[in-house]
Amino acid sequence: MIIGYARVSTSKQELDIQMNALKDTGAIKIYKEKISGAKTDRKELTKLLSDIKAGDTLVVTKADRIARSLSQLEKIVMDLTNRGVSVNILNMGLFTAETMAKPMTKLLFNVLGAFAEFERSMILEQTQEGIQNAKDKGVKFGRKSKTYKIEGALLHAIEQVEAGKLSQPEGAKYAKCSVATFKRRLKEYRDQKNVM
């Protein structure tokens, strides 16, 4: 049986391109997940590696879908081929127990795997440089903080806390919010007063 594995790093990325490529190779069953390859607990990959059996072929589009380093890739491929599973990495080739025993195939596998690891490292380095460059130019990352209107019971509670008539937990109870939320709103209130 031809079994595929597709993975993207974040939930915002799509699996469509990989899924189509795997189906084109004849994959009958496809394990898929949206999780960083840096995570060791990839449930679908773990399930696939325990379910796959001798005579099956594992198909992945690129080496970095199943492994993040050459040593990890070699370990997975050697384990599978020793169990009688063929591994078809679409941008590298088909590997079996017989071909992995040949010095030339092993060399080719290691060279291609090293290039895949190098490519990943270069992309990571360029991404980090781009992020640092953007930060140096003042670009802010992450969610924008919301501006809340401090009014009603919340405003009254904050004024009472500022006047020393209530403690912060009492103010939170009066405003019907958590102490953490109350403290954030209190900080915003103080920041606004300092600007004025």
Backbone as JSON Lines, residues from 0, in Angstrom:
{"i":0,"aa":"M","n":[0.84,-1.17,0.0],"ca":[0.0,0.0,0.0],"c":[0.89,1.24,0.0]}
{"i":1,"aa":"I","n":[0.49,2.24,-0.76],"ca":[1.21,3.52,-0.77],"c":[0.58,4.42,0.26]}
{"i":2,"aa":"I","n":[1.39,4.87,1.21],"ca":[0.91,5.7,2.31],"c":[1.65,7.03,2.26]}
{"i":3,"aa":"G","n":[0.9,8.12,2.34],"ca":[1.49,9.45,2.28],"c":[1.54,10.11,3.64]}
{"i":4,"aa":"Y","n":[2.45,11.08,3.76],"ca":[2.52,11.9,4.97],"c":[2.71,13.34,4.53]}
{"i":5,"aa":"A","n":[1.8,14.2,5.0],"ca":[1.86,15.63,4.67],"c":[1.9,16.42,5.98]}
{"i":6,"aa":"R","n":[2.74,17.44,6.01],"ca":[2.83,18.27,7.21],"c":[3.15,19.71,6.84]}
{"i":7,"aa":"V","n":[2.48,20.63,7.53],"ca":[2.85,22.04,7.48],"c":[3.11,22.49,8.91]}
{"i":8,"aa":"S","n":[3.82,23.59,9.05],"ca":[4.27,24.02,10.38],"c":[3.22,24.73,11.22]}
{"i":9,"aa":"T","n":[2.27,25.43,10.57],"ca":[1.29,26.19,11.34],"c":[-0.11,25.93,10.82]}
{"i":10,"aa":"S","n":[-1.09,26.23,11.66],"ca":[-2.49,26.03,11.28],"c":[-2.92,26.98,10.18]}
{"i":11,"aa":"K","n":[-2.15,28.05,9.94],"ca":[-2.5,29.02,8.9],"c":[-2.05,28.54,7.52]}
{"i":12,"aa":"Q","n":[-1.18,27.53,7.47],"ca":[-0.71,27.01,6.19],"c":[-1.65,25.91,5.71]}
{"i":13,"aa":"E","n":[-1.65,25.69,4.41],"ca":[-2.52,24.68,3.82],"c":[-1.72,23.46,3.36]}
{"i":14,"aa":"L","n":[-2.41,22.33,3.35],"ca":[-1.79,21.05,2.97],"c":[-2.1,20.67,1.52]}
{"i":15,"aa":"D","n":[-2.89,21.48,0.82],"ca":[-3.4,21.12,-0.51],"c":[-2.33,20.67,-1.51]}
{"i":16,"aa":"I","n":[-1.25,21.43,-1.62],"ca":[-0.21,21.12,-2.62],"c":[0.41,19.76,-2.33]}
{"i":17,"aa":"Q","n":[0.74,19.52,-1.05],"ca":[1.31,18.22,-0.67],"c":[0.31,17.1,-0.9]}
{"i":18,"aa":"M","n":[-0.93,17.33,-0.49],"ca":[-1.97,16.29,-0.64],"c":[-2.14,15.9,-2.1]}
{"i":19,"aa":"N","n":[-2.19,16.89,-2.99],"ca":[-2.34,16.61,-4.42],"c":[-1.15,15.82,-4.96]}
{"i":20,"aa":"A","n":[0.06,16.22,-4.56],"ca":[1.27,15.51,-5.02],"c":[1.26,14.07,-4.52]}
{"i":21,"aa":"L","n":[0.84,13.85,-3.28],"ca":[0.8,12.49,-2.73],"c":[-0.26,11.64,-3.43]}
{"i":22,"aa":"K","n":[-1.41,12.24,-3.71],"ca":[-2.47,11.51,-4.43],"c":[-2.01,11.14,-5.83]}
{"i":23,"aa":"D","n":[-1.25,12.06,-6.47],"ca":[-0.75,11.79,-7.82],"c":[0.2,10.6,-7.85]}
{"i":24,"aa":"T","n":[0.86,10.31,-6.73],"ca":[1.78,9.15,-6.69],"c":[1.02,7.86,-6.38]}
{"i":25,"aa":"G","n":[-0.28,7.96,-6.12],"ca":[-1.09,6.78,-5.84],"c":[-1.31,6.5,-4.36]}
{"i":26,"aa":"A","n":[-1.02,7.48,-3.5],"ca":[-1.22,7.28,-2.06],"c":[-2.69,7.0,-1.77]}
{"i":27,"aa":"I","n":[-2.93,5.89,-1.1],"ca":[-4.29,5.47,-0.75],"c":[-4.69,6.06,0.6]}
{"i":28,"aa":"K","n":[-3.75,6.07,1.52],"ca":[-4.0,6.62,2.85],"c":[-2.97,7.71,3.08]}
{"i":29,"aa":"I","n":[-3.43,8.87,3.6],"ca":[-2.53,9.99,3.85],"c":[-2.69,10.45,5.29]}
{"i":30,"aa":"Y","n":[-1.58,10.44,6.02],"ca":[-1.55,10.99,7.37],"c":[-1.16,12.46,7.22]}
{"i":31,"aa":"K","n":[-1.86,13.33,7.91],"ca":[-1.56,14.76,7.76],"c":[-1.65,15.46,9.11]}
{"i":32,"aa":"E","n":[-0.83,16.49,9.25],"ca":[-0.91,17.28,10.48],"c":[-0.32,18.66,10.27]}
{"i":33,"aa":"K","n":[-0.78,19.57,11.14],"ca":[-0.31,20.95,11.13],"c":[0.42,21.18,12.45]}
{"i":34,"aa":"I","n":[1.72,20.99,12.4],"ca":[2.55,21.09,13.6],"c":[3.99,21.34,13.17]}
{"i":35,"aa":"S","n":[4.73,22.08,13.96],"ca":[6.12,22.35,13.64],"c":[6.93,21.06,13.61]}
{"i":36,"aa":"G","n":[7.82,20.97,12.65],"ca":[8.7,19.81,12.56],"c":[9.68,19.75,13.72]}
{"i":37,"aa":"A","n":[9.84,20.87,14.42],"ca":[10.74,20.9,15.57],"c":[10.13,20.17,16.77]}
{"i":38,"aa":"K","n":[8.82,19.98,16.75],"ca":[8.14,19.27,17.84],"c":[8.44,17.79,17.73]}
{"i":39,"aa":"T","n":[8.76,17.17,18.84],"ca":[9.05,15.73,18.82],"c":[7.77,14.92,18.91]}
{"i":40,"aa":"D","n":[6.7,15.5,19.43],"ca":[5.44,14.78,19.59],"c":[4.51,15.05,18.42]}
{"i":41,"aa":"R","n":[4.85,14.45,17.27],"ca":[3.99,14.58,16.09],"c":[3.13,13.32,16.03]}
{"i":42,"aa":"K","n":[1.92,13.43,16.53],"ca":[1.04,12.26,16.7],"c":[0.79,11.48,15.42]}
{"i":43,"aa":"E","n":[0.52,12.18,14.32],"ca":[0.21,11.48,13.06],"c":[1.44,10.76,12.51]}
{"i":44,"aa":"L","n":[2.6,11.39,12.62],"ca":[3.83,10.72,12.14],"c":[4.12,9.5,13.0]}
{"i":45,"aa":"T","n":[3.96,9.64,14.3],"ca":[4.18,8.51,15.21],"c":[3.23,7.37,14.88]}
{"i":46,"aa":"K","n":[1.95,7.71,14.64],"ca":[0.94,6.7,14.29],"c":[1.31,6.01,12.97]}
{"i":47,"aa":"L","n":[1.7,6.82,11.98],"ca":[2.09,6.28,10.67],"c":[3.26,5.31,10.83]}
{"i":48,"aa":"L","n":[4.29,5.72,11.58],"ca":[5.48,4.88,11.74],"c":[5.17,3.56,12.45]}
{"i":49,"aa":"S","n":[4.14,3.56,13.3],"ca":[3.78,2.3,13.96],"c":[2.82,1.46,13.09]}
{"i":50,"aa":"D","n":[2.01,2.11,12.25],"ca":[1.04,1.4,11.4],"c":[1.66,0.8,10.14]}
{"i":51,"aa":"I","n":[2.64,1.48,9.57],"ca":[3.19,1.05,8.27],"c":[3.89,-0.31,8.43]}
{"i":52,"aa":"K","n":[3.77,-1.13,7.38],"ca":[4.34,-2.48,7.49],"c":[5.12,-2.86,6.23]}
{"i":53,"aa":"A","n":[5.84,-3.95,6.33],"ca":[6.66,-4.43,5.22],"c":[5.82,-4.53,3.96]}
{"i":54,"aa":"G","n":[6.41,-4.07,2.85],"ca":[5.71,-4.09,1.56],"c":[5.05,-2.76,1.24]}
{"i":55,"aa":"D","n":[4.83,-1.91,2.25],"ca":[4.23,-0.59,2.04],"c":[5.29,0.37,1.52]}
{"i":56,"aa":"T","n":[4.82,1.47,0.95],"ca":[5.71,2.55,0.52],"c":[5.25,3.84,1.18]}
{"i":57,"aa":"L","n":[6.16,4.51,1.84],"ca":[5.87,5.82,2.42],"c":[6.28,6.87,1.4]}
{"i":58,"aa":"V","n":[5.36,7.81,1.14],"ca":[5.65,8.89,0.2],"c":[5.54,10.23,0.93]}
{"i":59,"aa":"V","n":[6.57,11.06,0.78],"ca":[6.54,12.44,1.28],"c":[7.06,13.34,0.17]}
{"i":60,"aa":"T","n":[6.61,14.59,0.17],"ca":[7.03,15.5,-0.9],"c":[8.49,15.92,-0.76]}
{"i":61,"aa":"K","n":[8.9,16.21,0.48],"ca":[10.28,16.64,0.73],"c":[10.76,16.05,2.05]}
{"i":62,"aa":"A","n":[12.06,15.94,2.19],"ca":[12.66,15.34,3.39],"c":[12.27,16.09,4.67]}
{"i":63,"aa":"D","n":[12.14,17.42,4.58],"ca":[11.86,18.19,5.79],"c":[10.44,18.02,6.31]}
{"i":64,"aa":"R","n":[9.62,17.27,5.58],"ca":[8.27,16.98,6.07],"c":[8.33,15.95,7.19]}
{"i":65,"aa":"I","n":[9.3,15.01,7.12],"ca":[9.39,13.97,8.16],"c":[10.56,14.16,9.11]}
{"i":66,"aa":"A","n":[11.55,14.95,8.73],"ca":[12.74,15.1,9.58],"c":[13.29,16.52,9.5]}
{"i":67,"aa":"R","n":[13.92,16.96,10.6],"ca":[14.48,18.31,10.64],"c":[16.0,18.3,10.5]}
{"i":68,"aa":"S","n":[16.6,17.14,10.52],"ca":[18.06,17.07,10.37],"c":[18.41,15.82,9.58]}
{"i":69,"aa":"L","n":[19.62,15.82,9.06],"ca":[20.09,14.66,8.29],"c":[20.12,13.42,9.16]}
{"i":70,"aa":"S","n":[20.57,13.55,10.4],"ca":[20.65,12.38,11.28],"c":[19.26,11.82,11.57]}
{"i":71,"aa":"Q","n":[18.28,12.7,11.79],"ca":[16.91,12.25,12.04],"c":[16.33,11.59,10.79]}
{"i":72,"aa":"L","n":[16.58,12.19,9.63],"ca":[16.09,11.63,8.36],"c":[16.69,10.25,8.13]}
{"i":73,"aa":"E","n":[18.0,10.13,8.32],"ca":[18.67,8.84,8.11],"c":[18.11,7.78,9.06]}
{"i":74,"aa":"K","n":[17.88,8.17,10.32],"ca":[17.34,7.22,11.31],"c":[15.97,6.71,10.88]}
{"i":75,"aa":"I","n":[15.09,7.61,10.45],"ca":[13.73,7.22,10.05],"c":[13.79,6.34,8.8]}
{"i":76,"aa":"V","n":[14.55,6.77,7.79],"ca":[14.6,6.01,6.53],"c":[15.25,4.65,6.74]}
{"i":77,"aa":"M","n":[16.32,4.58,7.51],"ca":[16.97,3.3,7.77],"c":[16.04,2.36,8.55]}
{"i":78,"aa":"D","n":[15.35,2.91,9.55],"ca":[14.41,2.09,10.32],"c":[13.33,1.52,9.41]}
{"i":79,"aa":"L","n":[12.76,2.36,8.55],"ca":[11.68,1.9,7.66],"c":[12.19,0.9,6.63]}
{"i":80,"aa":"T","n":[13.31,1.21,5.98],"ca":[13.81,0.3,4.94],"c":[14.23,-1.04,5.56]}
{"i":81,"aa":"N","n":[14.78,-1.02,6.76],"ca":[15.14,-2.28,7.44],"c":[13.91,-3.1,7.78]}
{"i":82,"aa":"R","n":[12.76,-2.46,7.92],"ca":[11.49,-3.16,8.19],"c":[10.8,-3.59,6.9]}
{"i":83,"aa":"G","n":[11.43,-3.33,5.74],"ca":[10.86,-3.75,4.46],"c":[9.93,-2.71,3.85]}
{"i":84,"aa":"V","n":[9.99,-1.48,4.34],"ca":[9.17,-0.38,3.8],"c":[10.02,0.42,2.84]}
{"i":85,"aa":"S","n":[9.47,0.75,1.68],"ca":[10.15,1.64,0.73],"c":[9.81,3.07,1.11]}
{"i":86,"aa":"V","n":[10.77,3.98,0.93],"ca":[10.55,5.39,1.25],"c":[10.78,6.2,-0.03]}
{"i":87,"aa":"N","n":[9.73,6.87,-0.48],"ca":[9.81,7.69,-1.69],"c":[9.71,9.16,-1.29]}
{"i":88,"aa":"I","n":[10.87,9.83,-1.29],"ca":[10.91,11.26,-1.02],"c":[10.94,11.91,-2.4]}
{"i":89,"aa":"L","n":[9.85,12.56,-2.76],"ca":[9.65,12.98,-4.14],"c":[10.78,13.84,-4.71]}
{"i":90,"aa":"N","n":[11.41,14.67,-3.88],"ca":[12.5,15.49,-4.42],"c":[13.89,14.86,-4.23]}
{"i":91,"aa":"M","n":[13.92,13.61,-3.75],"ca":[15.2,12.92,-3.56],"c":[15.26,11.57,-4.27]}
{"i":92,"aa":"G","n":[14.17,10.83,-4.26],"ca":[14.18,9.52,-4.89],"c":[13.55,8.44,-4.02]}
{"i":93,"aa":"L","n":[13.59,7.22,-4.53],"ca":[13.02,6.06,-3.85],"c":[14.14,5.29,-3.15]}
{"i":94,"aa":"F","n":[13.92,4.98,-1.88],"ca":[14.93,4.27,-1.1],"c":[14.34,2.99,-0.53]}
{"i":95,"aa":"T","n":[15.09,1.89,-0.69],"ca":[14.67,0.59,-0.19],"c":[15.84,-0.01,0.59]}
{"i":96,"aa":"A","n":[15.6,-1.14,1.23],"ca":[16.69,-1.8,1.97],"c":[17.84,-2.14,1.02]}
{"i":97,"aa":"E","n":[17.5,-2.59,-0.2],"ca":[18.52,-2.97,-1.18],"c":[19.33,-1.76,-1.64]}
{"i":98,"aa":"T","n":[18.63,-0.66,-1.97],"ca":[19.36,0.51,-2.48],"c":[20.17,1.17,-1.37]}
{"i":99,"aa":"M","n":[19.64,1.18,-0.13],"ca":[20.36,1.82,0.98],"c":[21.62,1.03,1.36]}
{"i":100,"aa":"A","n":[21.7,-0.24,0.92],"ca":[22.9,-1.05,1.2],"c":[24.03,-0.72,0.22]}
{"i":101,"aa":"K","n":[23.7,-0.03,-0.89],"ca":[24.7,0.32,-1.9],"c":[25.42,1.61,-1.48]}
{"i":102,"aa":"P","n":[26.74,1.61,-1.51],"ca":[27.5,2.81,-1.09],"c":[27.12,4.07,-1.88]}
{"i":103,"aa":"M","n":[26.91,3.93,-3.2],"ca":[26.59,5.1,-4.01],"c":[25.24,5.7,-3.62]}
{"i":104,"aa":"T","n":[24.24,4.84,-3.38],"ca":[22.92,5.34,-2.97],"c":[23.0,6.0,-1.6]}
{"i":105,"aa":"K","n":[23.77,5.37,-0.7],"ca":[23.93,5.94,0.65],"c":[24.6,7.31,0.57]}
{"i":106,"aa":"L","n":[25.6,7.43,-0.3],"ca":[26.28,8.72,-0.48],"c":[25.3,9.75,-1.03]}
{"i":107,"aa":"L","n":[24.55,9.37,-2.07],"ca":[23.58,10.28,-2.67],"c":[22.53,10.7,-1.64]}
{"i":108,"aa":"F","n":[22.06,9.75,-0.87],"ca":[21.07,10.03,0.17],"c":[21.62,11.06,1.17]}
{"i":109,"aa":"N","n":[22.86,10.84,1.62],"ca":[23.48,11.75,2.59],"c":[23.73,13.13,2.0]}
{"i":110,"aa":"V","n":[24.15,13.2,0.75],"ca":[24.39,14.5,0.11],"c":[23.07,15.26,-0.04]}
{"i":111,"aa":"L","n":[22.04,14.59,-0.55],"ca":[20.74,15.24,-0.72],"c":[20.13,15.64,0.62]}
{"i":112,"aa":"G","n":[20.3,14.77,1.61],"ca":[19.8,15.09,2.95],"c":[20.53,16.27,3.56]}
{"i":113,"aa":"A","n":[21.85,16.35,3.31],"ca":[22.64,17.47,3.82],"c":[22.2,18.77,3.15]}
{"i":114,"aa":"F","n":[21.91,18.72,1.85],"ca":[21.41,19.91,1.15],"c":[20.06,20.34,1.71]}
{"i":115,"aa":"A","n":[19.2,19.38,2.0],"ca":[17.89,19.71,2.57],"c":[18.05,20.38,3.94]}
{"i":116,"aa":"E","n":[18.96,19.85,4.76],"ca":[19.22,20.44,6.09],"c":[19.82,21.84,5.93]}
{"i":117,"aa":"F","n":[20.74,22.0,4.98],"ca":[21.36,23.3,4.71],"c":[20.32,24.31,4.26]}
{"i":118,"aa":"E","n":[19.45,23.88,3.34],"ca":[18.38,24.77,2.84],"c":[17.49,25.24,3.99]}
{"i":119,"aa":"R","n":[17.11,24.33,4.87],"ca":[16.27,24.68,6.01],"c":[16.98,25.67,6.92]}
{"i":120,"aa":"S","n":[18.26,25.45,7.18],"ca":[19.06,26.35,8.03],"c":[19.16,27.74,7.41]}
{"i":121,"aa":"M","n":[19.34,27.8,6.09],"ca":[19.44,29.09,5.41],"c":[18.11,29.85,5.49]}
{"i":122,"aa":"I","n":[17.02,29.15,5.3],"ca":[15.7,29.79,5.38],"c":[15.47,30.32,6.79]}
{"i":123,"aa":"L","n":[15.82,29.52,7.78],"ca":[15.66,29.94,9.18],"c":[16.52,31.17,9.48]}
{"i":124,"aa":"E","n":[17.76,31.16,9.01],"ca":[18.66,32.29,9.24],"c":[18.13,33.56,8.56]}
{"i":125,"aa":"Q","n":[17.66,33.42,7.32],"ca":[17.13,34.58,6.6],"c":[15.87,35.12,7.27]}
{"i":126,"aa":"T","n":[15.03,34.21,7.78],"ca":[13.81,34.63,8.47],"c":[14.16,35.41,9.73]}
{"i":127,"aa":"Q","n":[15.11,34.89,10.5],"ca":[15.52,35.57,11.73],"c":[16.15,36.93,11.43]}
{"i":128,"aa":"E","n":[16.96,37.01,10.37],"ca":[17.55,38.29,9.97],"c":[16.46,39.28,9.56]}
{"i":129,"aa":"G","n":[15.47,38.8,8.82],"ca":[14.36,39.66,8.39],"c":[13.55,40.17,9.57]}
{"i":130,"aa":"I","n":[13.3,39.31,10.54],"ca":[12.56,39.72,11.75],"c":[13.36,40.76,12.52]}
{"i":131,"aa":"Q","n":[14.66,40.51,12.7],"ca":[15.5,41.46,13.43],"c":[15.57,42.8,12.7]}
{"i":132,"aa":"N","n":[15.69,42.75,11.38],"ca":[15.74,43.96,10.57],"c":[14.44,44.76,10.74]}
{"i":133,"aa":"A","n":[13.31,44.06,10.71],"ca":[12.01,44.72,10.88],"c":[11.9,45.32,12.28]}
{"i":134,"aa":"K","n":[12.37,44.59,13.31],"ca":[12.33,45.12,14.69],"c":[13.2,46.36,14.81]}
{"i":135,"aa":"D","n":[14.38,46.33,14.16],"ca":[15.27,47.49,14.19],"c":[14.61,48.72,13.56]}
{"i":136,"aa":"K","n":[13.7,48.49,12.62],"ca":[12.99,49.59,11.96],"c":[11.71,49.98,12.7]}
{"i":137,"aa":"G","n":[11.48,49.32,13.85],"ca":[10.34,49.69,14.68],"c":[9.06,48.91,14.43]}
{"i":138,"aa":"V","n":[9.13,47.87,13.6],"ca":[7.94,47.06,13.34],"c":[7.63,46.24,14.59]}
{"i":139,"aa":"K","n":[6.38,46.26,15.0],"ca":[5.95,45.51,16.18],"c":[5.35,44.19,15.71]}
{"i":140,"aa":"F","n":[5.67,43.11,16.43],"ca":[5.14,41.79,16.11],"c":[4.11,41.38,17.15]}
{"i":141,"aa":"G","n":[3.25,40.46,16.79],"ca":[2.23,39.97,17.71],"c":[0.92,40.71,17.52]}
{"i":142,"aa":"R","n":[-0.04,40.33,18.34],"ca":[-1.35,40.97,18.26],"c":[-1.27,42.41,18.74]}
{"i":143,"aa":"K","n":[-2.06,43.26,18.11],"ca":[-2.14,44.63,18.57],"c":[-2.96,44.64,19.85]}
{"i":144,"aa":"S","n":[-2.5,45.44,20.8],"ca":[-3.26,45.5,22.04],"c":[-4.52,46.32,21.82]}
{"i":145,"aa":"K","n":[-5.59,45.86,22.41],"ca":[-6.87,46.54,22.27],"c":[-6.9,47.73,23.22]}
{"i":146,"aa":"T","n":[-7.63,48.75,22.8],"ca":[-7.85,49.89,23.69],"c":[-9.25,49.73,24.26]}
{"i":147,"aa":"Y","n":[-9.33,49.71,25.55],"ca":[-10.62,49.54,26.22],"c":[-11.11,50.87,26.74]}
{"i":148,"aa":"K","n":[-12.41,51.05,26.67],"ca":[-13.01,52.22,27.3],"c":[-13.19,51.9,28.77]}
{"i":149,"aa":"I","n":[-12.62,52.74,29.58],"ca":[-12.76,52.53,31.01],"c":[-13.91,53.42,31.47]}
{"i":150,"aa":"E","n":[-15.03,52.76,31.75],"ca":[-16.25,53.49,32.11],"c":[-17.12,52.66,33.04]}
{"i":151,"aa":"G","n":[-18.19,53.26,33.51],"ca":[-19.17,52.55,34.32],"c":[-18.58,52.03,35.62]}
{"i":152,"aa":"A","n":[-18.97,50.81,35.96],"ca":[-18.55,50.18,37.22],"c":[-17.03,50.04,37.29]}
{"i":153,"aa":"L","n":[-16.41,49.76,36.15],"ca":[-14.95,49.62,36.11],"c":[-14.29,50.94,36.48]}
{"i":154,"aa":"L","n":[-14.74,52.04,35.86],"ca":[-14.18,53.36,36.16],"c":[-14.38,53.71,37.63]}
{"i":155,"aa":"H","n":[-15.57,53.45,38.13],"ca":[-15.87,53.76,39.53],"c":[-14.95,52.96,40.46]}
{"i":156,"aa":"A","n":[-14.77,51.66,40.17],"ca":[-13.91,50.81,40.99],"c":[-12.47,51.3,40.96]}
{"i":157,"aa":"I","n":[-11.99,51.69,39.78],"ca":[-10.61,52.18,39.64],"c":[-10.45,53.47,40.46]}
{"i":158,"aa":"E","n":[-11.41,54.37,40.36],"ca":[-11.34,55.62,41.12],"c":[-11.31,55.35,42.63]}
{"i":159,"aa":"Q","n":[-12.08,54.34,43.06],"ca":[-12.11,53.99,44.48],"c":[-10.76,53.4,44.92]}
{"i":160,"aa":"V","n":[-10.16,52.6,44.05],"ca":[-8.83,52.03,44.35],"c":[-7.8,53.15,44.41]}
{"i":161,"aa":"E","n":[-7.85,54.06,43.45],"ca":[-6.9,55.18,43.41],"c":[-7.05,56.07,44.64]}
{"i":162,"aa":"A","n":[-8.27,56.18,45.15],"ca":[-8.53,57.0,46.34],"c":[-8.18,56.26,47.63]}
{"i":163,"aa":"G","n":[-7.83,54.98,47.5],"ca":[-7.47,54.18,48.67],"c":[-8.66,53.63,49.43]}
{"i":164,"aa":"K","n":[-9.84,53.66,48.82],"ca":[-11.06,53.19,49.49],"c":[-11.31,51.7,49.25]}
{"i":165,"aa":"L","n":[-10.72,51.15,48.19],"ca":[-10.86,49.73,47.87],"c":[-9.49,49.14,47.55]}
{"i":166,"aa":"S","n":[-9.32,47.84,47.82],"ca":[-8.12,47.15,47.38],"c":[-8.33,46.73,45.92]}
{"i":167,"aa":"Q","n":[-7.28,46.32,45.25],"ca":[-7.44,45.88,43.85],"c":[-8.36,44.67,43.74]}
{"i":168,"aa":"P","n":[-8.25,43.65,44.6],"ca":[-9.2,42.53,44.51],"c":[-10.65,42.98,44.75]}
{"i":169,"aa":"E","n":[-10.85,43.92,45.67],"ca":[-12.2,44.44,45.92],"c":[-12.71,45.2,44.7]}
{"i":170,"aa":"G","n":[-11.81,45.96,44.07],"ca":[-12.18,46.69,42.86],"c":[-12.57,45.75,41.73]}
{"i":171,"aa":"A","n":[-11.81,44.65,41.6],"ca":[-12.13,43.65,40.57],"c":[-13.48,43.03,40.82]}
{"i":172,"aa":"K","n":[-13.77,42.73,42.08],"ca":[-15.07,42.14,42.44],"c":[-16.19,43.12,42.13]}
{"i":173,"aa":"Y","n":[-15.99,44.39,42.46],"ca":[-16.99,45.42,42.2],"c":[-17.24,45.56,40.69]}
{"i":174,"aa":"A","n":[-16.16,45.53,39.9],"ca":[-16.26,45.69,38.44],"c":[-16.66,44.4,37.74]}
{"i":175,"aa":"K","n":[-16.76,43.3,38.5],"ca":[-17.13,41.99,37.96],"c":[-16.17,41.52,36.87]}
{"i":176,"aa":"C","n":[-14.87,41.55,37.22],"ca":[-13.84,41.03,36.31],"c":[-12.77,40.36,37.16]}
{"i":177,"aa":"S","n":[-11.84,39.69,36.5],"ca":[-10.76,39.02,37.24],"c":[-9.79,40.08,37.78]}
{"i":178,"aa":"V","n":[-9.03,39.69,38.77],"ca":[-8.04,40.61,39.35],"c":[-7.0,40.98,38.3]}
{"i":179,"aa":"A","n":[-6.59,40.0,37.48],"ca":[-5.6,40.27,36.43],"c":[-6.12,41.3,35.43]}
{"i":180,"aa":"T","n":[-7.38,41.14,35.0],"ca":[-7.98,42.1,34.07],"c":[-8.07,43.47,34.72]}
{"i":181,"aa":"F","n":[-8.48,43.49,35.99],"ca":[-8.61,44.77,36.71],"c":[-7.25,45.47,36.77]}
{"i":182,"aa":"K","n":[-6.2,44.71,37.05],"ca":[-4.85,45.3,37.13],"c":[-4.42,45.86,35.78]}
{"i":183,"aa":"R","n":[-4.75,45.17,34.68],"ca":[-4.41,45.67,33.34],"c":[-5.14,46.98,33.06]}
{"i":184,"aa":"R","n":[-6.45,47.02,33.38],"ca":[-7.23,48.24,33.14],"c":[-6.75,49.38,34.04]}
{"i":185,"aa":"L","n":[-6.36,49.04,35.27],"ca":[-5.84,50.05,36.19],"c":[-4.53,50.65,35.64]}
{"i":186,"aa":"K","n":[-3.66,49.79,35.1],"ca":[-2.41,50.26,34.49],"c":[-2.71,51.16,33.3]}
{"i":187,"aa":"E","n":[-3.68,50.75,32.44],"ca":[-4.06,51.58,31.3],"c":[-4.6,52.93,31.76]}
{"i":188,"aa":"Y","n":[-5.4,52.92,32.81],"ca":[-5.98,54.15,33.36],"c":[-4.86,55.07,33.83]}
{"i":189,"aa":"R","n":[-3.91,54.51,34.54],"ca":[-2.78,55.32,35.04],"c":[-1.92,55.85,33.89]}
{"i":190,"aa":"D","n":[-1.69,54.99,32.87],"ca":[-0.91,55.42,31.71],"c":[-1.59,56.59,30.99]}
{"i":191,"aa":"Q","n":[-2.94,56.5,30.85],"ca":[-3.71,57.57,30.2],"c":[-3.61,58.86,31.0]}
{"i":192,"aa":"K","n":[-3.67,58.75,32.33],"ca":[-3.6,59.95,33.19],"c":[-2.23,60.6,33.09]}
{"i":193,"aa":"N","n":[-1.19,59.78,32.97],"ca":[0.18,60.32,32.88],"c":[0.42,61.02,31.56]}
{"i":194,"aa":"V","n":[-0.3,60.59,30.49],"ca":[-0.16,61.21,29.17],"c":[-0.8,62.6,29.18]}
{"i":195,"aa":"M","n":[-1.9,62.7,29.89],"ca":[-2.65,63.96,29.9],"c":[-1.92,65.07,30.66]}
